[in-house]
Amino acid sequence: MSNRKRSTALVLAASALAGPALLLAAPAARADVVDVAYDCKTPIGDKSAVSPIDIKSVEEGDGYKLTMSFQKGVSSSPIELGKGAMNPSAVIAVDGAEKTTVPVSGPPNAEAAPANTPIKISDLSGTYTPKKSGKVTFTAGVLTIKAMGTTTTCTPGNNPKPSLELDVTAAAPAGSPAGGDTLPQTGPADSALALGTLGGTVLLTGAAGVLWLSRRSRQART
């Protein structure tokens, strides 16, 4: 076999071996852009709107930074909202290995929002720190918009499916042994105490024996 053919064969073999390893090393995650139909309670009445929602995650310390993105506005104002007048926040519902909610928030509107125009919601982010390991899902929850002294609450009305599914690992509690629960271990002090107790028992038994022998001897002489 020529040197060129031999090199090609080695490259192909290495690629075949590396392929499965790369697949196994890839994180188990699935993300979808989900249409969420929001029913909003506003100061001027009930409104509704649909926005595609995307949720992404990035590992950060012992947790995961979640970012919730809105591709369309879900509410509007009868008057223009000046720059920085609107403050959005929301919750993300967690289900699966554990059930909880993650609060997320974002910066105020970077530009003025014209009257009667769907308001663009900035990306909202927060940190999820799992208490249990396993597969969990993340679903868009209630959105809250505060502006000009008013509060608008938007609730998903179409029971949306999760936007993100992820395998997470909970951090071990501080001071916990790496190998899990173990039986208490006795140290040198415990061993010394146990031996001392045993020795005391032997000494007491010996003293009792001496007293008993002395009493028997006295009775035999009388």
SULDA-V67626 format. One record per residue. N is the residue number from 0. RES is the residue in three letters. BURIAL is b if it has 16 or more other ideal C-beta (glycine too) atoms within 10 Angstrom, else e. D_LAST is the distance of its C-alpha to the last C-alpha in Angstrom with 2 decimals. Layout:
n: [N;N]
res: [RES;RES]
burial: [BURIAL;BURIAL]
d_last: [D_LAST;D_LAST]
This chain:
n: [0;1;2;3;4;5;6;7;8;9;10;11;12;13;14;15;16;17;18;19;20;21;22;23;24;25;26;27;28;29;30;31;32;33;34;35;36;37;38;39;40;41;42;43;44;45;46;47;48;49;50;51;52;53;54;55;56;57;58;59;60;61;62;63;64;65;66;67;68;69;70;71;72;73;74;75;76;77;78;79;80;81;82;83;84;85;86;87;88;89;90;91;92;93;94;95;96;97;98;99;100;101;102;103;104;105;106;107;108;109;110;111;112;113;114;115;116;117;118;119;120;121;122;123;124;125;126;127;128;129;130;131;132;133;134;135;136;137;138;139;140;141;142;143;144;145;146;147;148;149;150;151;152;153;154;155;156;157;158;159;160;161;162;163;164;165;166;167;168;169;170;171;172;173;174;175;176;177;178;179;180;181;182;183;184;185;186;187;188;189;190;191;192;193;194;195;196;197;198;199;200;201;202;203;204;205;206;207;208;209;210;211;212;213;214;215;216;217;218;219;220;221]
res: [MET;SER;ASN;ARG;LYS;ARG;SER;THR;ALA;LEU;VAL;LEU;ALA;ALA;SER;ALA;LEU;ALA;GLY;PRO;ALA;LEU;LEU;LEU;ALA;ALA;PRO;ALA;ALA;ARG;ALA;ASP;VAL;VAL;ASP;VAL;ALA;TYR;ASP;CYS;LYS;THR;PRO;ILE;GLY;ASP;LYS;SER;ALA;VAL;SER;PRO;ILE;ASP;ILE;LYS;SER;VAL;GLU;GLU;GLY;ASP;GLY;TYR;LYS;LEU;THR;MET;SER;PHE;GLN;LYS;GLY;VAL;SER;SER;SER;PRO;ILE;GLU;LEU;GLY;LYS;GLY;ALA;MET;ASN;PRO;SER;ALA;VAL;ILE;ALA;VAL;ASP;GLY;ALA;GLU;LYS;THR;THR;VAL;PRO;VAL;SER;GLY;PRO;PRO;ASN;ALA;GLU;ALA;ALA;PRO;ALA;ASN;THR;PRO;ILE;LYS;ILE;SER;ASP;LEU;SER;GLY;THR;TYR;THR;PRO;LYS;LYS;SER;GLY;LYS;VAL;THR;PHE;THR;ALA;GLY;VAL;LEU;THR;ILE;LYS;ALA;MET;GLY;THR;THR;THR;THR;CYS;THR;PRO;GLY;ASN;ASN;PRO;LYS;PRO;SER;LEU;GLU;LEU;ASP;VAL;THR;ALA;ALA;ALA;PRO;ALA;GLY;SER;PRO;ALA;GLY;GLY;ASP;THR;LEU;PRO;GLN;THR;GLY;PRO;ALA;ASP;SER;ALA;LEU;ALA;LEU;GLY;THR;LEU;GLY;GLY;THR;VAL;LEU;LEU;THR;GLY;ALA;ALA;GLY;VAL;LEU;TRP;LEU;SER;ARG;ARG;SER;ARG;GLN;ALA;ARG;THR]
burial: [e;e;e;e;e;e;e;e;e;e;e;e;e;e;e;e;e;e;e;e;e;e;e;e;e;e;e;e;e;e;e;e;e;b;e;b;b;b;e;b;e;b;e;e;e;e;b;e;b;e;b;e;b;b;b;b;b;e;e;e;e;e;b;b;e;b;b;b;b;b;e;e;e;b;b;b;b;e;e;e;b;e;e;e;b;b;b;b;b;b;b;b;b;b;e;b;b;e;e;e;e;b;e;b;e;b;e;e;b;e;e;e;b;e;e;e;e;b;b;b;b;b;e;b;b;b;e;b;e;b;e;e;e;e;e;b;b;b;b;b;b;e;b;e;b;e;b;e;e;e;e;b;e;b;e;b;e;e;e;b;e;b;b;b;b;b;e;b;e;e;e;e;e;e;e;e;e;e;e;e;e;e;e;e;e;e;e;e;e;e;e;e;e;e;e;e;e;e;e;e;e;e;e;e;e;e;e;e;e;e;e;e;e;e;e;e;e;e;e;e;e;e]
d_last: [112.95;114.71;112.83;114.19;113.00;109.62;109.21;110.29;107.80;104.96;105.93;106.08;102.72;101.12;102.67;101.40;97.84;98.00;99.44;96.35;94.15;96.40;96.33;92.55;92.33;94.64;92.91;92.68;94.95;97.85;100.21;103.06;105.62;105.17;107.67;105.97;107.85;106.98;107.49;107.91;107.68;110.07;111.43;114.71;113.38;111.80;112.79;111.90;112.29;111.07;109.91;108.67;105.28;103.70;100.08;99.04;95.76;94.81;91.27;90.31;86.86;84.22;86.87;90.41;93.47;95.51;99.25;101.10;104.89;107.56;110.82;112.67;112.60;111.08;112.37;115.32;116.26;119.34;119.81;119.58;116.20;116.51;114.68;110.95;111.19;109.09;105.35;103.99;100.41;98.83;95.66;94.97;92.84;90.17;89.00;87.08;83.73;83.52;85.64;86.72;89.84;91.15;93.38;96.41;99.09;102.19;104.70;107.44;110.80;112.51;115.99;117.61;117.47;120.83;120.96;120.56;119.51;116.24;113.87;112.49;108.71;107.30;104.51;101.14;97.97;94.23;90.96;88.73;85.14;83.49;79.94;79.89;81.34;83.88;87.42;88.89;92.34;94.27;96.79;99.16;97.98;99.39;101.91;102.41;105.49;105.73;109.19;111.11;108.35;108.16;105.67;106.59;103.90;104.66;102.48;102.85;104.32;104.61;100.95;101.68;99.91;97.85;99.80;97.05;94.23;91.73;88.49;86.26;82.97;80.58;79.07;75.29;73.53;72.72;69.37;69.11;68.20;71.24;69.59;68.73;65.37;62.33;58.60;56.86;55.78;52.63;53.11;51.02;49.49;48.39;46.89;45.00;43.65;42.56;40.83;39.14;37.82;36.59;34.95;33.23;31.86;30.51;28.92;27.33;25.99;24.65;22.90;21.36;20.22;18.63;16.78;15.65;14.53;12.67;10.86;10.13;8.92;6.48;5.26;5.56;3.82;0.00]
